[in-house]
Amino acid sequence: MPIDESRTFKPINIALLTVSDTRSLKEDTSGDILAERIAAKGHMLIYRNLIRDEKSKIIAQLHQWIDEEAVDAIITTGGTGLTGRDITPEALDAVKDKDIPGFGELFRWLSYDKIGTSTVQSRACAVVSRGTYIFALPGSNGAVKDGWDGILDTQLDSRHRPCNFVELMPRLLEK
């Protein structure tokens, strides 16, 4: 995954949403890991929130951030499993314009090396909504590390070659 050091790094604005019935922001270690990695990379964490596993509230928060011109990408953590309360992918379905199927596929491929066949229980996914990227990661510390370190770190780096998500941002709303 080559980074072209001759190109200029372009920081983006990221909103971070944790979906959990069992944690508070104070206990949100997965969110903390993502916040630290976002800052270490040079991006701006402009919003952070925690919402219970309630589809309507998740959708409302996503719409609010999607409509915020300053938000380039939203990363969610939690709510991607198989239990009845895990509804983050369904919330993304309600706001999406396009799926990014390769994100979930690559996440599960990377995760397989660490947790084996248990990775099939993950519904990590990504979408584009009204020009904003939304990435849904599982809620475990290991999963957010896999998602950031294995995918988002480079795909949200404007210097990554041969291509990256950042260079597509100006064209996401093309018709």
JOLINPE-V915298 format. One record per helix or strand of 2 or more residues. SS is the DSSP state (~ for helix, > for strand). FROM is the first residue (numbers start at 1). LEN is the number of residues. Records with the same first field share a line. If there is no record, write none. Layout:
# JOLINPE-V915298
SS: FROM-LEN  FROM-LEN
This chain:
# JOLINPE-V915298
>: 13-7  44-8  73-5  98-2  125-5  132-6
~: 25-3  29-13  55-13  88-8  101-21  141-15  165-7
